[in-house]
């Protein structure tokens, strides 16, 4: 409760950092903010070419099947890999002034979340134009799964950002981990394609439930199963609690370590 009150008092600082990140991300770029939409579209094109044309997998409307999971994955992976340095990049601020250190990963993840929401501005029209359409009842669950993923991403960003202050190699290790994590998550394939004997292991991956829920809502146009949502909530909240504890312990010596 004390932390929540502190974060509320520093809400203007959080909003300021989010605005600065969104404005400065593509500063000096010719296409600027258009990269928010172009980046996922280019990745979509590459994956579609490989898995729909070259390595045919037989999934109907594969580009849609992929797109609705790729956007959430880009958000999560960016929060993990980029979130690792969100404290390091603001080390002068950390050393000179007091503020709840949780502000930095919170602002970083929030700016990435805004980017994901903007990307969904492209996803929804594509679903409609393609003839796939959307189910209004199923879509009402979309904000819920977004909040769950946001919680998970924030927990991961807090955890890795705190560890990186003490272990600088974490930033580079996470590049390999996120790449492997993507292939261990149902981004480019369906969880049904995973052999049954090892499927329980895949379900331990929190992103499995989250991506399955996104795909249920937007591709299959159905309400996610209660077990899928419950699994995602438990893992998201569980990781957040662990991250808050670790971050609190490690943040006490951030200034000295930086």
Secondary structure, 3 states (H helix, E strand, C coil): CHHHHHHHHCHHHHHHHHHHHHHHCCCCCCCHHHHHHHHHHHHHHHHHHHHHHHCCCCCCCHHHHHHHHHHHHHHHHHHHHHHCCCCHHHHHHHHHCCCCCHHHHHHHHHHHHHHHHHHHHHHHHHHHHCCCCCCHHHHCCHHHHHHHHHHHHHHHHHHHHHHHHHCCCHHHHHHHHHHHHHHCCCCCCCHHHCCHHHHHHHCCCHHHHHHHHHHHHHCCCCCCCHHHHHHHHHHHHHHHHHHHHHHHHHHCCHHHHC
